Amino acid sequence: MLILAVHVTIKAGHEEAVLDPFRKLQEETRREPGCISYAVQRSRENPRHYLVYEQYKDEAALDAHRNSPHFKQYAAGGFYPFVEDRRAELFDPIG
């Protein structure tokens, strides 16, 4: 299993504009055969901060996700234009 945690900060004034693309991306990604889990969470302390927690069967499944039409539509063409900062980190389970 491969885990990806993505911290995203949205530009001020665009907090609500990203909700629909995030929801649609979450819905579509959960249908991918290689996706184990996909959750978009919004910070209670700062509505501009989001955490996207993703689990995939393997690297090939993550690559398939990144090349999917829904990723291109809802991430690259959806919320990415509103991103101020993005930090992504890959994790492996410890057992």
Accessible surface in RSA format (square Angstrom, percent):
REM  Atomic radii and reference values for relative SASA: ProtOr
REM  Chains: A
REM  Algorithm: Lee & Richards
REM  Probe-radius: 1.40
REM  Slices: 20
REM RES _ NUM      All-atoms   Total-Side   Main-Chain    Non-polar    All polar
REM                ABS   REL    ABS   REL    ABS   REL    ABS   REL    ABS   REL
RES MET A   1    98.88  51.2  50.76  33.6  48.11 114.6  50.79  43.2  48.09  63.7
RES LEU A   2    17.15   9.6  17.15  12.3   0.00   0.0  17.15  12.0   0.00   0.0
RES ILE A   3    18.89  10.8  18.89  14.1   0.00   0.0  18.89  13.6   0.00   0.0
RES LEU A   4     6.45   3.6   6.45   4.6   0.00   0.0   6.45   4.5   0.00   0.0
RES ALA A   5    13.58  12.5  13.24  20.4   0.33   0.8  13.24  18.6   0.33   0.9
RES VAL A   6     7.97   5.2   7.97   7.2   0.00   0.0   7.97   6.9   0.00   0.0
RES HIS A   7    77.24  42.2  75.94  52.8   1.30   3.3  43.90  45.2  33.34  38.8
RES VAL A   8     2.70   1.8   0.89   0.8   1.81   4.4   1.11   1.0   1.59   4.3
RES THR A   9    21.11  15.0  20.91  21.2   0.20   0.5   6.02   8.1  15.09  22.8
RES ILE A  10     0.00   0.0   0.00   0.0   0.00   0.0   0.00   0.0   0.00   0.0
RES LYS A  11    88.92  43.4  88.92  54.6   0.00   0.0  46.17  41.6  42.75  45.5
RES ALA A  12    70.59  64.9  52.95  81.7  17.64  40.1  53.18  74.9  17.41  46.1
RES GLY A  13    69.40  85.6   0.00   N/A  69.40  85.6  35.54  97.5  33.86  75.8
RES HIS A  14    66.62  36.4  65.64  45.6   0.98   2.5  35.76  36.8  30.87  35.9
RES GLU A  15    33.10  19.0  32.89  24.9   0.21   0.5   7.59  14.7  25.51  20.8
RES GLU A  16   118.16  67.8 105.99  80.2  12.17  29.0  67.49 130.5  50.66  41.4
RES ALA A  17    51.17  47.1  26.33  40.6  24.84  56.5  38.99  54.9  12.19  32.3
RES VAL A  18     0.00   0.0   0.00   0.0   0.00   0.0   0.00   0.0   0.00   0.0
RES LEU A  19    32.74  18.2  32.56  23.3   0.18   0.5  32.67  22.9   0.07   0.2
RES ASP A  20    73.38  51.4  72.48  72.1   0.90   2.1  29.56  69.6  43.82  43.7
RES PRO A  21    20.12  14.7  19.55  17.8   0.57   2.1  20.12  16.6   0.00   0.0
RES PHE A  22     4.17   2.1   4.17   2.6   0.00   0.0   4.17   2.5   0.00   0.0
RES ARG A  23   146.15  61.4 142.20  72.5   3.95   9.4  55.51  75.9  90.64  54.9
RES LYS A  24    84.91  41.4  83.97  51.5   0.94   2.2  41.88  37.7  43.03  45.8
RES LEU A  25     1.63   0.9   1.63   1.2   0.00   0.0   1.63   1.1   0.00   0.0
RES GLN A  26    35.01  19.6  35.01  25.6   0.00   0.0   0.15   0.3  34.86  26.4
RES GLU A  27    91.25  52.4  84.52  63.9   6.73  16.0  32.19  62.3  59.06  48.2
RES GLU A  28    55.34  31.8  53.93  40.8   1.41   3.4   6.54  12.6  48.80  39.8
RES THR A  29     0.00   0.0   0.00   0.0   0.00   0.0   0.00   0.0   0.00   0.0
RES ARG A  30   133.03  55.9 109.16  55.6  23.87  56.8  39.85  54.5  93.18  56.5
RES ARG A  31   152.60  64.1 122.56  62.5  30.04  71.5  64.85  88.6  87.75  53.2
RES GLU A  32    24.35  14.0  16.72  12.6   7.64  18.2  18.20  35.2   6.15   5.0
RES PRO A  33   121.45  88.5 103.07  94.0  18.38  66.8 115.34  95.2   6.12  38.0
RES GLY A  34    13.39  16.5   0.00   N/A  13.39  16.5   9.80  26.9   3.58   8.0
RES CYS A  35    17.60  13.3   1.19   1.3  16.42  38.6   0.00   0.0  17.60  19.0
RES ILE A  36    88.75  50.5  56.47  42.1  32.28  77.8  61.23  44.1  27.52  74.7
RES SER A  37    38.98  32.9  32.50  43.4   6.48  14.9  18.02  38.4  20.96  29.4
RES TYR A  38     6.98   3.3   4.83   2.7   2.15   5.6   0.00   0.0   6.98   8.6
RES ALA A  39    26.81  24.6  26.81  41.4   0.00   0.0  26.81  37.8   0.00   0.0
RES VAL A  40    31.53  20.7   9.43   8.5  22.10  53.3   9.43   8.2  22.10  59.9
RES GLN A  41    78.63  44.0  73.72  53.9   4.91  11.7  48.54 103.3  30.09  22.8
RES ARG A  42    82.84  34.8  57.25  29.2  25.59  60.9  36.00  49.2  46.84  28.4
RES SER A  43    37.79  31.9  18.94  25.3  18.84  43.4  23.65  50.4  14.14  19.8
RES ARG A  44   230.59  96.8 192.53  98.1  38.06  90.6  71.38  97.6 159.21  96.5
RES GLU A  45   160.00  91.9 124.26  94.0  35.74  85.1  69.93 135.3  90.07  73.5
RES ASN A  46    45.30  31.2  44.33  42.8   0.97   2.3  13.81  33.2  31.49  30.4
RES PRO A  47    69.36  50.5  69.36  63.2   0.00   0.0  69.36  57.3   0.00   0.0
RES ARG A  48    53.73  22.6  53.73  27.4   0.00   0.0  14.22  19.4  39.51  23.9
RES HIS A  49    74.25  40.6  74.20  51.6   0.05   0.1  47.51  49.0  26.74  31.1
RES TYR A  50     7.94   3.7   2.66   1.5   5.28  13.7   5.23   3.9   2.71   3.3
RES LEU A  51    59.47  33.1  58.54  41.9   0.93   2.3  58.54  41.1   0.93   2.5
RES VAL A  52     4.61   3.0   4.61   4.2   0.00   0.0   4.61   4.0   0.00   0.0
RES TYR A  53    74.34  34.7  74.34  42.3   0.00   0.0  57.55  43.2  16.80  20.7
RES GLU A  54     8.15   4.7   8.15   6.2   0.00   0.0   0.00   0.0   8.15   6.7
RES GLN A  55    30.36  17.0  30.36  22.2   0.00   0.0   0.04   0.1  30.32  23.0
RES TYR A  56     0.01   0.0   0.01   0.0   0.00   0.0   0.01   0.0   0.00   0.0
RES LYS A  57   121.21  59.1 107.47  65.9  13.74  32.7  64.43  58.0  56.78  60.5
RES ASP A  58    74.12  51.9  69.77  69.4   4.36  10.3  31.71  74.6  42.41  42.3
RES GLU A  59    90.95  52.2  86.94  65.8   4.01   9.5  49.14  95.1  41.81  34.1
RES ALA A  60    69.96  64.3  57.80  89.2  12.16  27.7  63.26  89.1   6.71  17.8
RES ALA A  61    12.21  11.2   3.98   6.1   8.23  18.7  10.46  14.7   1.75   4.6
RES LEU A  62     0.18   0.1   0.18   0.1   0.00   0.0   0.18   0.1   0.00   0.0
RES ASP A  63    62.71  43.9  61.98  61.7   0.73   1.7  19.83  46.7  42.88  42.8
RES ALA A  64    63.70  58.6  48.71  75.2  14.99  34.1  57.70  81.3   5.99  15.9
RES HIS A  65     3.60   2.0   3.37   2.3   0.24   0.6   2.01   2.1   1.60   1.9
RES ARG A  66    92.98  39.0  85.83  43.8   7.15  17.0  31.47  43.0  61.51  37.3
RES ASN A  67    99.07  68.3  86.38  83.5  12.69  30.6  22.84  55.0  76.23  73.7
RES SER A  68    12.35  10.4   8.23  11.0   4.11   9.5  12.35  26.3   0.00   0.0
RES PRO A  69   109.32  79.7 101.79  92.8   7.53  27.4 106.20  87.7   3.12  19.4
RES HIS A  70    29.39  16.1  27.38  19.0   2.01   5.1  20.30  20.9   9.09  10.6
RES PHE A  71    35.66  17.8  35.66  22.1   0.00   0.0  35.66  21.6   0.00   0.0
RES LYS A  72   116.86  57.0 110.52  67.8   6.34  15.1  67.88  61.1  48.98  52.2
RES GLN A  73   108.23  60.5  95.46  69.8  12.77  30.4  35.12  74.8  73.10  55.4
RES TYR A  74    39.70  18.5  39.70  22.6   0.00   0.0  13.03   9.8  26.66  32.9
RES ALA A  75     0.10   0.1   0.10   0.2   0.00   0.0   0.10   0.1   0.00   0.0
RES ALA A  76    50.59  46.5  35.75  55.2  14.84  33.8  36.41  51.3  14.17  37.5
RES GLY A  77    56.55  69.7   0.00   N/A  56.55  69.7  27.37  75.1  29.18  65.3
RES GLY A  78    12.46  15.4   0.00   N/A  12.46  15.4   8.45  23.2   4.01   9.0
RES PHE A  79    10.43   5.2  10.43   6.5   0.00   0.0  10.43   6.3   0.00   0.0
RES TYR A  80    74.07  34.6  63.44  36.1  10.63  27.7  54.58  41.0  19.50  24.0
RES PRO A  81    77.10  56.2  54.26  49.5  22.84  83.0  67.52  55.7   9.59  59.6
RES PHE A  82    53.34  26.7  53.34  33.0   0.00   0.0  53.34  32.3   0.00   0.0
RES VAL A  83    29.48  19.4  15.29  13.8  14.19  34.2  15.29  13.3  14.19  38.5
RES GLU A  84   102.43  58.8  71.61  54.2  30.82  73.4  28.73  55.6  73.70  60.2
RES ASP A  85    67.63  47.4  63.15  62.9   4.48  10.6  20.30  47.8  47.33  47.2
RES ARG A  86   103.52  43.5  77.95  39.7  25.57  60.9  23.02  31.5  80.50  48.8
RES ARG A  87   144.61  60.7 139.17  70.9   5.44  13.0  64.15  87.7  80.46  48.8
RES ALA A  88    48.70  44.8  13.16  20.3  35.54  80.8  13.87  19.5  34.83  92.3
RES GLU A  89   106.30  61.0 101.80  77.0   4.50  10.7  33.80  65.4  72.50  59.2
RES LEU A  90    85.59  47.7  62.04  44.4  23.55  59.2  62.29  43.7  23.30  62.7
RES PHE A  91    89.49  44.8  83.79  51.9   5.70  14.8  89.46  54.2   0.03   0.1
RES ASP A  92   109.43  76.7  90.57  90.1  18.86  44.6  26.99  63.5  82.44  82.2
RES PRO A  93    63.95  46.6  38.65  35.2  25.30  92.0  46.33  38.3  17.62 109.5
RES ILE A  94   183.41 104.4 144.84 107.9  38.57  93.0 151.48 109.1  31.93  86.6
RES GLY A  95   110.55 136.3   0.00   N/A 110.55 136.3  70.43 193.3  40.12  89.9
END  Absolute sums over single chains surface
CHAIN  1 A     5701.4       4635.1       1066.2       3106.4       2594.9
END  Absolute sums over all chains
TOTAL          5701.4       4635.1       1066.2       3106.4       2594.9
